[in-house]
Amino acid sequence: MIQCKDCELFEMDPSGRRIFHCDPFLNIKEPECLQKMQILRLDILISMYRGMSAWQEKMGPLQDKLIRYFKREIEELDESENWKIDPDEDEESDEPLF
């Protein structure tokens, strides 16, 4: 099995970042290369998921504050609308008109 560092489709840039020029649909060298690419993709997905989870943890307290604020505002709006409805009208409307 060829190691990636020995393959002509592998490149290391000056900053140490690994660059793979292999494409599983065009120029894959060995069957193990496909497995390595799948592991790399899974690693990328996991790191993205961890980043997203960390971001959501940071946003959680802010979301809770916003929800409490909106709930309070809605309750205040409901209270401010009470003056429009006469409580006696509600009782009278239950009685038949005829």
PyMOL commands that place a pseudoatom at each C-alpha (Angstrom):
pseudoatom trace, name=CA, resn=MET, resi=1, chain=A, elem=C, hetatm=0, pos=[0.000, 0.000, 0.000]
pseudoatom trace, name=CA, resn=ILE, resi=2, chain=A, elem=C, hetatm=0, pos=[1.332, 3.422, -0.987]
pseudoatom trace, name=CA, resn=GLN, resi=3, chain=A, elem=C, hetatm=0, pos=[1.510, 5.974, 1.778]
pseudoatom trace, name=CA, resn=CYS, resi=4, chain=A, elem=C, hetatm=0, pos=[-0.070, 9.314, 0.916]
pseudoatom trace, name=CA, resn=LYS, resi=5, chain=A, elem=C, hetatm=0, pos=[3.203, 11.149, 1.523]
pseudoatom trace, name=CA, resn=ASP, resi=6, chain=A, elem=C, hetatm=0, pos=[4.833, 9.004, -1.222]
pseudoatom trace, name=CA, resn=CYS, resi=7, chain=A, elem=C, hetatm=0, pos=[2.036, 9.461, -3.777]
pseudoatom trace, name=CA, resn=GLU, resi=8, chain=A, elem=C, hetatm=0, pos=[2.380, 11.955, -6.657]
pseudoatom trace, name=CA, resn=LEU, resi=9, chain=A, elem=C, hetatm=0, pos=[-1.183, 13.175, -5.991]
pseudoatom trace, name=CA, resn=PHE, resi=10, chain=A, elem=C, hetatm=0, pos=[-0.238, 14.398, -2.504]
pseudoatom trace, name=CA, resn=GLU, resi=11, chain=A, elem=C, hetatm=0, pos=[1.240, 17.817, -1.801]
pseudoatom trace, name=CA, resn=MET, resi=12, chain=A, elem=C, hetatm=0, pos=[2.310, 19.583, 1.369]
pseudoatom trace, name=CA, resn=ASP, resi=13, chain=A, elem=C, hetatm=0, pos=[2.262, 23.373, 1.239]
pseudoatom trace, name=CA, resn=PRO, resi=14, chain=A, elem=C, hetatm=0, pos=[4.801, 25.489, 3.171]
pseudoatom trace, name=CA, resn=SER, resi=15, chain=A, elem=C, hetatm=0, pos=[2.403, 26.075, 6.054]
pseudoatom trace, name=CA, resn=GLY, resi=16, chain=A, elem=C, hetatm=0, pos=[2.130, 22.303, 6.627]
pseudoatom trace, name=CA, resn=ARG, resi=17, chain=A, elem=C, hetatm=0, pos=[-1.353, 21.936, 5.176]
pseudoatom trace, name=CA, resn=ARG, resi=18, chain=A, elem=C, hetatm=0, pos=[-1.927, 18.663, 3.325]
pseudoatom trace, name=CA, resn=ILE, resi=19, chain=A, elem=C, hetatm=0, pos=[-3.385, 18.903, -0.183]
pseudoatom trace, name=CA, resn=PHE, resi=20, chain=A, elem=C, hetatm=0, pos=[-4.835, 15.827, -1.879]
pseudoatom trace, name=CA, resn=HIS, resi=21, chain=A, elem=C, hetatm=0, pos=[-5.227, 15.984, -5.657]
pseudoatom trace, name=CA, resn=CYS, resi=22, chain=A, elem=C, hetatm=0, pos=[-6.770, 12.521, -5.834]
pseudoatom trace, name=CA, resn=ASP, resi=23, chain=A, elem=C, hetatm=0, pos=[-10.346, 12.141, -7.003]
pseudoatom trace, name=CA, resn=PRO, resi=24, chain=A, elem=C, hetatm=0, pos=[-12.174, 8.864, -6.291]
pseudoatom trace, name=CA, resn=PHE, resi=25, chain=A, elem=C, hetatm=0, pos=[-13.954, 9.081, -9.658]
pseudoatom trace, name=CA, resn=LEU, resi=26, chain=A, elem=C, hetatm=0, pos=[-10.921, 9.849, -11.805]
pseudoatom trace, name=CA, resn=ASN, resi=27, chain=A, elem=C, hetatm=0, pos=[-7.482, 9.054, -10.495]
pseudoatom trace, name=CA, resn=ILE, resi=28, chain=A, elem=C, hetatm=0, pos=[-7.457, 6.922, -7.355]
pseudoatom trace, name=CA, resn=LYS, resi=29, chain=A, elem=C, hetatm=0, pos=[-4.318, 4.776, -6.995]
pseudoatom trace, name=CA, resn=GLU, resi=30, chain=A, elem=C, hetatm=0, pos=[-5.361, 2.000, -4.597]
pseudoatom trace, name=CA, resn=PRO, resi=31, chain=A, elem=C, hetatm=0, pos=[-8.581, 0.767, -2.958]
pseudoatom trace, name=CA, resn=GLU, resi=32, chain=A, elem=C, hetatm=0, pos=[-7.206, 1.863, 0.429]
pseudoatom trace, name=CA, resn=CYS, resi=33, chain=A, elem=C, hetatm=0, pos=[-7.094, 5.438, -0.863]
pseudoatom trace, name=CA, resn=LEU, resi=34, chain=A, elem=C, hetatm=0, pos=[-10.876, 5.454, -1.012]
pseudoatom trace, name=CA, resn=GLN, resi=35, chain=A, elem=C, hetatm=0, pos=[-11.073, 4.336, 2.613]
pseudoatom trace, name=CA, resn=LYS, resi=36, chain=A, elem=C, hetatm=0, pos=[-8.628, 7.050, 3.637]
pseudoatom trace, name=CA, resn=MET, resi=37, chain=A, elem=C, hetatm=0, pos=[-10.711, 9.670, 1.824]
pseudoatom trace, name=CA, resn=GLN, resi=38, chain=A, elem=C, hetatm=0, pos=[-13.846, 8.482, 3.616]
pseudoatom trace, name=CA, resn=ILE, resi=39, chain=A, elem=C, hetatm=0, pos=[-12.072, 8.776, 6.959]
pseudoatom trace, name=CA, resn=LEU, resi=40, chain=A, elem=C, hetatm=0, pos=[-10.928, 12.302, 6.066]
pseudoatom trace, name=CA, resn=ARG, resi=41, chain=A, elem=C, hetatm=0, pos=[-14.483, 13.306, 5.108]
pseudoatom trace, name=CA, resn=LEU, resi=42, chain=A, elem=C, hetatm=0, pos=[-15.857, 11.871, 8.352]
pseudoatom trace, name=CA, resn=ASP, resi=43, chain=A, elem=C, hetatm=0, pos=[-13.226, 13.767, 10.299]
pseudoatom trace, name=CA, resn=ILE, resi=44, chain=A, elem=C, hetatm=0, pos=[-14.246, 16.998, 8.562]
pseudoatom trace, name=CA, resn=LEU, resi=45, chain=A, elem=C, hetatm=0, pos=[-17.933, 16.328, 9.294]
pseudoatom trace, name=CA, resn=ILE, resi=46, chain=A, elem=C, hetatm=0, pos=[-17.198, 15.649, 12.966]
pseudoatom trace, name=CA, resn=SER, resi=47, chain=A, elem=C, hetatm=0, pos=[-15.138, 18.807, 13.360]
pseudoatom trace, name=CA, resn=MET, resi=48, chain=A, elem=C, hetatm=0, pos=[-17.880, 20.868, 11.688]
pseudoatom trace, name=CA, resn=TYR, resi=49, chain=A, elem=C, hetatm=0, pos=[-20.491, 19.305, 13.990]
pseudoatom trace, name=CA, resn=ARG, resi=50, chain=A, elem=C, hetatm=0, pos=[-18.392, 20.080, 17.068]
pseudoatom trace, name=CA, resn=GLY, resi=51, chain=A, elem=C, hetatm=0, pos=[-17.988, 23.680, 15.929]
pseudoatom trace, name=CA, resn=MET, resi=52, chain=A, elem=C, hetatm=0, pos=[-21.720, 24.006, 15.360]
pseudoatom trace, name=CA, resn=SER, resi=53, chain=A, elem=C, hetatm=0, pos=[-22.465, 22.501, 18.786]
pseudoatom trace, name=CA, resn=ALA, resi=54, chain=A, elem=C, hetatm=0, pos=[-20.063, 24.903, 20.482]
pseudoatom trace, name=CA, resn=TRP, resi=55, chain=A, elem=C, hetatm=0, pos=[-21.700, 27.836, 18.693]
pseudoatom trace, name=CA, resn=GLN, resi=56, chain=A, elem=C, hetatm=0, pos=[-25.157, 26.671, 19.753]
pseudoatom trace, name=CA, resn=GLU, resi=57, chain=A, elem=C, hetatm=0, pos=[-23.997, 26.388, 23.366]
pseudoatom trace, name=CA, resn=LYS, resi=58, chain=A, elem=C, hetatm=0, pos=[-22.837, 30.003, 23.231]
pseudoatom trace, name=CA, resn=MET, resi=59, chain=A, elem=C, hetatm=0, pos=[-26.129, 31.122, 21.698]
pseudoatom trace, name=CA, resn=GLY, resi=60, chain=A, elem=C, hetatm=0, pos=[-28.323, 29.193, 24.182]
pseudoatom trace, name=CA, resn=PRO, resi=61, chain=A, elem=C, hetatm=0, pos=[-28.365, 31.822, 26.965]
pseudoatom trace, name=CA, resn=LEU, resi=62, chain=A, elem=C, hetatm=0, pos=[-29.056, 34.596, 24.481]
pseudoatom trace, name=CA, resn=GLN, resi=63, chain=A, elem=C, hetatm=0, pos=[-31.959, 32.645, 22.971]
pseudoatom trace, name=CA, resn=ASP, resi=64, chain=A, elem=C, hetatm=0, pos=[-33.395, 32.066, 26.450]
pseudoatom trace, name=CA, resn=LYS, resi=65, chain=A, elem=C, hetatm=0, pos=[-33.217, 35.804, 27.193]
pseudoatom trace, name=CA, resn=LEU, resi=66, chain=A, elem=C, hetatm=0, pos=[-34.911, 36.646, 23.905]
pseudoatom trace, name=CA, resn=ILE, resi=67, chain=A, elem=C, hetatm=0, pos=[-37.708, 34.145, 24.493]
pseudoatom trace, name=CA, resn=ARG, resi=68, chain=A, elem=C, hetatm=0, pos=[-38.334, 35.532, 27.998]
pseudoatom trace, name=CA, resn=TYR, resi=69, chain=A, elem=C, hetatm=0, pos=[-38.356, 39.077, 26.616]
pseudoatom trace, name=CA, resn=PHE, resi=70, chain=A, elem=C, hetatm=0, pos=[-40.819, 38.225, 23.829]
pseudoatom trace, name=CA, resn=LYS, resi=71, chain=A, elem=C, hetatm=0, pos=[-43.053, 36.343, 26.255]
pseudoatom trace, name=CA, resn=ARG, resi=72, chain=A, elem=C, hetatm=0, pos=[-43.122, 39.336, 28.606]
pseudoatom trace, name=CA, resn=GLU, resi=73, chain=A, elem=C, hetatm=0, pos=[-43.885, 41.715, 25.734]
pseudoatom trace, name=CA, resn=ILE, resi=74, chain=A, elem=C, hetatm=0, pos=[-46.750, 39.538, 24.499]
pseudoatom trace, name=CA, resn=GLU, resi=75, chain=A, elem=C, hetatm=0, pos=[-48.220, 39.338, 27.992]
pseudoatom trace, name=CA, resn=GLU, resi=76, chain=A, elem=C, hetatm=0, pos=[-47.994, 43.127, 28.338]
pseudoatom trace, name=CA, resn=LEU, resi=77, chain=A, elem=C, hetatm=0, pos=[-49.724, 43.547, 24.979]
pseudoatom trace, name=CA, resn=ASP, resi=78, chain=A, elem=C, hetatm=0, pos=[-52.537, 41.236, 26.086]
pseudoatom trace, name=CA, resn=GLU, resi=79, chain=A, elem=C, hetatm=0, pos=[-52.929, 43.221, 29.304]
pseudoatom trace, name=CA, resn=SER, resi=80, chain=A, elem=C, hetatm=0, pos=[-52.987, 46.530, 27.450]
pseudoatom trace, name=CA, resn=GLU, resi=81, chain=A, elem=C, hetatm=0, pos=[-55.772, 45.250, 25.149]
pseudoatom trace, name=CA, resn=ASN, resi=82, chain=A, elem=C, hetatm=0, pos=[-58.086, 44.402, 28.088]
pseudoatom trace, name=CA, resn=TRP, resi=83, chain=A, elem=C, hetatm=0, pos=[-59.503, 47.940, 28.259]
pseudoatom trace, name=CA, resn=LYS, resi=84, chain=A, elem=C, hetatm=0, pos=[-61.164, 47.415, 24.865]
pseudoatom trace, name=CA, resn=ILE, resi=85, chain=A, elem=C, hetatm=0, pos=[-63.316, 44.559, 26.130]
pseudoatom trace, name=CA, resn=ASP, resi=86, chain=A, elem=C, hetatm=0, pos=[-66.013, 45.389, 28.651]
pseudoatom trace, name=CA, resn=PRO, resi=87, chain=A, elem=C, hetatm=0, pos=[-66.469, 42.457, 31.063]
pseudoatom trace, name=CA, resn=ASP, resi=88, chain=A, elem=C, hetatm=0, pos=[-70.234, 43.132, 31.197]
pseudoatom trace, name=CA, resn=GLU, resi=89, chain=A, elem=C, hetatm=0, pos=[-70.504, 42.726, 27.419]
pseudoatom trace, name=CA, resn=ASP, resi=90, chain=A, elem=C, hetatm=0, pos=[-69.161, 39.209, 27.639]
pseudoatom trace, name=CA, resn=GLU, resi=91, chain=A, elem=C, hetatm=0, pos=[-71.857, 38.188, 30.100]
pseudoatom trace, name=CA, resn=GLU, resi=92, chain=A, elem=C, hetatm=0, pos=[-74.628, 39.769, 28.022]
pseudoatom trace, name=CA, resn=SER, resi=93, chain=A, elem=C, hetatm=0, pos=[-73.482, 38.150, 24.813]
pseudoatom trace, name=CA, resn=ASP, resi=94, chain=A, elem=C, hetatm=0, pos=[-74.110, 34.719, 26.332]
pseudoatom trace, name=CA, resn=GLU, resi=95, chain=A, elem=C, hetatm=0, pos=[-77.834, 35.498, 26.640]
pseudoatom trace, name=CA, resn=PRO, resi=96, chain=A, elem=C, hetatm=0, pos=[-80.061, 34.955, 23.594]
pseudoatom trace, name=CA, resn=LEU, resi=97, chain=A, elem=C, hetatm=0, pos=[-80.988, 38.097, 21.650]
pseudoatom trace, name=CA, resn=PHE, resi=98, chain=A, elem=C, hetatm=0, pos=[-84.690, 37.142, 21.315]
for i in range(1, 98): cmd.bond("trace and resi %d" % i, "trace and resi %d" % (i + 1))
show_as sticks, trace
zoom trace
